[in-house]
Amino acid sequence: MKQQHILALTYACSLTAAVLAGEPKTTASPPSGDATQQVLDLDKEWAAAETKHDAVTLDRILDEKFLVTFGSKKPYNKAAFIKAITEGEVDPTESQTLTDASVIVDGDTAVVVATDTLRGTKNGAAYMEVARYTVTYVHRHGRWRALAEHLVFVPQAK
């Protein structure tokens, strides 16, 4: 009987150890302050960096594992995205206005779903494009970084 109790206790301890070993380990400190406002501010900084073709700021905001997709097109990694966004001359008429943001923060992960209205000129004519986007941010090494983005342009009535 005593041997059965020892076996049962050994089994229970082994099972508990296996479950605990499978738990995710958090090594980074949790986000401080108002995480929702932090990621919204970072979204605005990112939009401004795109408009200014500021590769240094984009490099700081985007995680090394960053991936972006535009509609059903193939994904871009961080380097390809920065290159595409910063190539060519800066258009002084270009602007981005971020609106309708919804934010979910869960520990060291935040998701932003919002609207980006882009304005500028192409071939001498003014344009406006509206896109819906979703960005996933992660909090690593004391700061938020963009891990992934998906952007879809909203068809405009003519």
Rosetta silent file (secondary structure, phi, psi, omega in degrees, C-alpha in Angstrom):
SEQUENCE: MKQQHILALTYACSLTAAVLAGEPKTTASPPSGDATQQVLDLDKEWAAAETKHDAVTLDRILDEKFLVTFGSKKPYNKAAFIKAITEGEVDPTESQTLTDASVIVDGDTAVVVATDTLRGTKNGAAYMEVARYTVTYVHRHGRWRALAEHLVFVPQAK
SCORE:     score description
SCORE:     0.000 S_00000001
   1 L     0.000  -43.866 -179.693    0.000    0.000    0.000 S_00000001
   2 H   -62.058  -36.722 -179.564    2.808    2.391    0.923 S_00000001
   3 H   -65.687  -36.567  178.038    4.474    1.720   -2.433 S_00000001
   4 H   -65.085  -39.894  178.166    1.246    2.692   -4.273 S_00000001
   5 H   -65.304  -40.813  178.916    1.156    6.040   -2.408 S_00000001
   6 H   -65.108  -42.651  178.243    4.792    6.696   -3.300 S_00000001
   7 H   -64.247  -42.212  179.383    4.116    5.849   -6.953 S_00000001
   8 H   -64.335  -42.050  178.634    1.008    8.064   -6.990 S_00000001
   9 H   -65.578  -42.075  177.764    2.938   10.943   -5.392 S_00000001
  10 H   -61.767  -43.343  178.699    5.821   10.494   -7.843 S_00000001
  11 H   -62.701  -45.410 -179.290    3.368   10.508  -10.756 S_00000001
  12 H   -62.472  -42.362  178.792    1.626   13.651   -9.451 S_00000001
  13 H   -64.886  -41.538  179.423    4.966   15.447   -8.997 S_00000001
  14 H   -64.216  -41.647  178.921    6.098   14.428  -12.490 S_00000001
  15 H   -64.632  -44.191  178.268    2.833   15.629  -14.002 S_00000001
  16 H   -61.604  -44.061  179.324    3.051   18.960  -12.161 S_00000001
  17 H   -62.454  -40.192  179.520    6.661   19.435  -13.291 S_00000001
  18 H   -65.452  -41.443  179.161    5.703   18.689  -16.901 S_00000001
  19 H   -65.462  -46.713 -179.476    2.859   21.210  -16.811 S_00000001
  20 H   -64.423  -34.848  179.222    5.038   23.905  -15.229 S_00000001
  21 H   -65.397  -29.005  179.876    7.828   23.253  -17.743 S_00000001
  22 H   -82.184  -10.599  179.652    5.358   23.964  -20.526 S_00000001
  23 L   -69.519  139.611  177.380    4.315   27.343  -19.078 S_00000001
  24 L   -64.993  143.481 -179.773    5.721   30.348  -20.943 S_00000001
  25 L  -102.133  128.974  179.650    8.533   32.081  -19.129 S_00000001
  26 L  -101.177  115.189  179.669    8.422   35.855  -18.893 S_00000001
  27 L  -106.013  -24.544 -179.842   11.872   37.389  -18.745 S_00000001
  28 L   -85.800  152.262  177.856   11.065   40.929  -19.862 S_00000001
  29 L   -73.264  148.964  179.691    9.524   43.424  -17.518 S_00000001
  30 L   -66.887  157.122  179.003    5.853   44.192  -18.133 S_00000001
  31 L   -58.855  142.279  178.641    4.958   47.397  -19.949 S_00000001
  32 L  -102.471  157.358  176.427    4.906   50.444  -17.698 S_00000001
  33 L    70.650 -156.180 -177.696    2.405   53.267  -17.753 S_00000001
  34 L   -86.878   95.187 -176.712   -0.510   53.447  -20.137 S_00000001
  35 H   -60.266  -37.241  179.340    0.324   50.786  -22.740 S_00000001
  36 H   -59.279  -48.106 -179.694   -2.653   51.765  -24.905 S_00000001
  37 H   -67.043  -35.560  179.303   -1.415   55.339  -25.227 S_00000001
  38 H   -60.969  -46.015 -178.848    2.162   54.151  -25.784 S_00000001
  39 H   -72.282  -33.210  175.934    1.242   52.033  -28.815 S_00000001
  40 H   -65.531  -40.812  176.268   -1.033   54.755  -30.222 S_00000001
  41 H   -63.509  -40.374  178.782    1.826   57.254  -29.920 S_00000001
  42 H   -65.595  -37.428  175.026    4.163   54.767  -31.602 S_00000001
  43 H   -57.064  -45.742 -179.995    1.630   54.345  -34.432 S_00000001
  44 H   -65.619  -40.824  178.364    1.728   58.121  -35.035 S_00000001
  45 H   -63.332  -39.494  178.232    5.521   58.189  -34.895 S_00000001
  46 H   -62.581  -47.625 -179.924    5.624   55.344  -37.423 S_00000001
  47 H   -60.123  -42.137  178.501    3.272   57.185  -39.824 S_00000001
  48 H   -64.093  -39.032  178.940    5.403   60.339  -39.565 S_00000001
  49 H   -64.731  -37.720  176.792    8.567   58.317  -40.239 S_00000001
  50 H   -63.550  -46.326 -178.065    7.011   56.858  -43.390 S_00000001
  51 H   -61.722  -38.056 -178.592    6.026   60.318  -44.647 S_00000001
  52 H   -87.586   -3.515 -175.140    9.543   61.679  -43.984 S_00000001
  53 L    58.350   42.449 -176.015   11.250   58.520  -45.350 S_00000001
  54 L   -90.128   89.633 -176.755   13.022   58.221  -41.993 S_00000001
  55 H   -64.700  -33.488 -178.796   14.702   54.798  -42.159 S_00000001
  56 H   -64.023  -46.424  179.597   16.398   55.209  -38.757 S_00000001
  57 H   -67.354  -41.436  177.166   13.094   55.698  -36.933 S_00000001
  58 H   -60.447  -41.579  179.014   11.442   52.859  -38.858 S_00000001
  59 H   -61.018  -37.032  179.582   14.343   50.583  -37.956 S_00000001
  60 H   -71.811  -38.275 -175.957   13.844   51.429  -34.263 S_00000001
  61 H   -76.675  -37.882 -174.081   10.055   50.902  -34.327 S_00000001
  62 E   -85.885  132.939  176.905    9.972   47.667  -36.336 S_00000001
  63 E   -66.799  155.453  178.586   10.969   44.393  -34.693 S_00000001
  64 E   -61.008  -27.632  179.935   13.707   42.324  -36.339 S_00000001
  65 E   -91.805    8.337 -174.115   11.058   39.667  -37.133 S_00000001
  66 E   -52.874  137.566  173.370    8.665   42.264  -38.623 S_00000001
  67 E  -135.548  141.832  176.612    6.385   41.179  -41.474 S_00000001
  68 E  -134.115  143.683  172.760    3.854   43.266  -43.388 S_00000001
  69 E  -128.308  145.761  176.176    1.245   42.356  -45.969 S_00000001
  70 E  -116.910  107.282 -176.955   -0.774   44.638  -48.225 S_00000001
  71 L    57.949 -128.311 -178.248   -4.057   42.986  -49.164 S_00000001
  72 L   -99.996   10.296 -179.868   -3.300   39.659  -50.806 S_00000001
  73 L   -72.657  165.921 -179.107    0.206   40.609  -51.979 S_00000001
  74 L   -65.758  150.358 -179.412    3.311   38.780  -50.808 S_00000001
  75 L   -69.565  152.252  171.299    4.727   39.707  -47.376 S_00000001
  76 E  -111.016  142.011  171.341    7.637   42.086  -46.922 S_00000001
  77 E   -87.743 -178.500 -175.508   10.197   41.641  -44.163 S_00000001
  78 H   -56.784  -51.836 -176.550   11.611   44.574  -42.218 S_00000001
  79 H   -62.324  -43.682 -179.275   14.444   45.425  -44.625 S_00000001
  80 H   -66.707  -38.143  178.944   12.255   45.191  -47.747 S_00000001
  81 H   -65.113  -48.806 -179.497    9.522   47.301  -46.150 S_00000001
  82 H   -60.618  -41.527  179.106   11.927   50.060  -45.067 S_00000001
  83 H   -62.101  -45.997 -178.709   13.516   50.087  -48.518 S_00000001
  84 H   -64.759  -40.055 -176.759   10.120   50.336  -50.261 S_00000001
  85 H   -72.864  -33.229 -172.913    8.837   53.077  -47.934 S_00000001
  86 H   -98.250   -3.736 -178.667   11.966   55.248  -48.052 S_00000001
  87 L   -75.048  153.625  179.094   12.877   55.042  -51.739 S_00000001
  88 L    82.896  177.882 -179.455   12.361   58.072  -53.951 S_00000001
  89 L   -77.712  148.951  174.262   11.966   61.709  -53.057 S_00000001
  90 L   -70.766  131.926  177.418    9.930   62.847  -50.070 S_00000001
  91 L   -92.180  109.883 -176.925    6.581   64.268  -51.216 S_00000001
  92 L   -65.086  -14.395  178.882    6.021   67.454  -49.166 S_00000001
  93 L   -90.651   -7.660 -175.908    2.263   67.201  -49.839 S_00000001
  94 L   -76.321  139.126  175.471    1.995   63.671  -48.413 S_00000001
  95 E  -148.827  159.399  175.202    0.310   63.137  -45.056 S_00000001
  96 E  -130.613  132.810  176.321   -1.220   60.322  -43.029 S_00000001
  97 E  -120.630  120.239 -178.506   -4.099   60.723  -40.598 S_00000001
  98 E   -97.477  128.315 -178.291   -4.764   57.828  -38.209 S_00000001
  99 E  -141.189  174.230  172.767   -8.344   57.485  -36.907 S_00000001
 100 E    54.518   38.770 -176.479  -10.881   54.995  -35.524 S_00000001
 101 E   -78.454  134.638  168.662   -8.288   53.127  -33.457 S_00000001
 102 E  -118.702  135.324 -175.348   -9.245   50.153  -31.327 S_00000001
 103 E  -128.552  135.211  171.773   -6.540   48.773  -29.059 S_00000001
 104 E  -120.282  125.816  174.986   -6.240   45.500  -27.175 S_00000001
 105 E  -116.624  126.421  178.368   -3.384   45.119  -24.698 S_00000001
 106 E  -135.309   96.516 -178.547   -2.743   41.685  -23.219 S_00000001
 107 L    65.018 -119.745 -177.801    0.462   41.524  -21.192 S_00000001
 108 L   -97.979   20.164  178.319    3.397   42.156  -23.497 S_00000001
 109 E  -127.083  137.903  176.073    1.279   42.088  -26.681 S_00000001
 110 E  -134.832  142.592  177.247   -0.857   44.871  -28.132 S_00000001
 111 E  -123.736  130.063  177.380   -3.030   44.905  -31.244 S_00000001
 112 E  -116.668  128.579  173.011   -4.141   48.103  -32.957 S_00000001
 113 E  -119.847  123.590 -173.717   -6.892   48.134  -35.588 S_00000001
 114 E  -155.080 -178.981  177.491   -7.385   51.546  -37.183 S_00000001
 115 E  -114.553  138.252  176.915   -7.889   53.618  -40.328 S_00000001
 116 E  -120.214  117.430  176.561   -5.090   55.429  -42.170 S_00000001
 117 E  -102.618  117.590 -177.635   -6.093   58.209  -44.560 S_00000001
 118 E  -103.264  134.040  178.039   -3.245   59.040  -46.930 S_00000001
 119 E  -131.161  150.149  177.642   -3.181   62.299  -48.885 S_00000001
 120 E   175.028 -158.837  176.017   -0.700   63.696  -51.363 S_00000001
 121 E  -130.339  141.859  173.561   -0.156   64.343  -55.057 S_00000001
 122 E  -131.114  127.442 -179.981    0.652   61.954  -57.885 S_00000001
 123 L    52.610   38.768  176.905    1.469   63.252  -61.344 S_00000001
 124 L    80.467   -0.789 -179.215    0.342   66.740  -60.291 S_00000001
 125 E  -114.111  139.746  178.534   -3.095   65.595  -59.089 S_00000001
 126 E   -69.383  146.576  176.236   -4.245   65.411  -55.497 S_00000001
 127 E  -138.660  160.764  172.644   -5.205   61.991  -54.176 S_00000001
 128 E  -141.981  129.356  175.672   -6.683   60.441  -51.061 S_00000001
 129 E  -125.601  141.628  178.870   -6.478   56.765  -50.152 S_00000001
 130 E  -118.077  133.389  179.774   -8.064   55.125  -47.138 S_00000001
 131 E  -131.954  146.548  170.309   -6.703   51.927  -45.627 S_00000001
 132 E  -102.110  137.746 -179.428   -7.675   49.718  -42.700 S_00000001
 133 E  -137.866  155.582  174.015   -4.755   48.228  -40.856 S_00000001
 134 E  -129.039  126.305  177.808   -3.968   45.860  -38.034 S_00000001
 135 E  -121.296  135.166  172.262   -0.640   46.061  -36.204 S_00000001
 136 E  -106.422  123.560  177.408    0.623   43.636  -33.581 S_00000001
 137 E  -108.004  148.799  172.437    3.119   45.121  -31.134 S_00000001
 138 E  -124.324  146.426  178.557    5.294   43.257  -28.638 S_00000001
 139 E  -100.044  109.851 -178.501    6.925   44.718  -25.553 S_00000001
 140 E  -132.876  142.309  174.700   10.577   43.628  -25.488 S_00000001
 141 L    50.550   39.626  173.153   13.619   44.976  -23.715 S_00000001
 142 L    84.005    6.705  179.115   11.613   47.776  -22.125 S_00000001
 143 E  -151.775  160.849  178.434    9.837   49.131  -25.213 S_00000001
 144 E   -82.646  141.822  176.518    7.120   48.406  -27.755 S_00000001
 145 E  -138.282  143.420  178.566    8.080   47.200  -31.240 S_00000001
 146 E   -77.652  123.000 -179.884    5.896   46.446  -34.262 S_00000001
 147 E   -94.707  -40.364 -177.366    5.958   42.721  -35.006 S_00000001
 148 E  -153.920  150.485  175.595    3.441   42.506  -37.855 S_00000001
 149 E  -140.974  142.913  171.122    1.101   44.665  -39.909 S_00000001
 150 E  -129.059  128.991 -175.529   -1.656   43.913  -42.388 S_00000001
 151 E  -129.632  134.723  178.234   -3.049   46.764  -44.467 S_00000001
 152 E  -130.611  128.203  177.059   -5.969   46.757  -46.923 S_00000001
 153 E   -76.859  137.356  179.887   -6.993   49.730  -49.038 S_00000001
 154 E   -88.110  125.892  178.818  -10.682   50.600  -48.867 S_00000001
 155 L   -59.786  136.605  179.826  -12.265   50.999  -52.316 S_00000001
 156 L  -102.453  139.100  175.665  -13.341   54.606  -52.920 S_00000001
 157 L   -69.620  142.194 -178.644  -16.552   55.586  -54.702 S_00000001
 158 L  -102.414    0.000    0.000  -15.910   57.508  -57.912 S_00000001
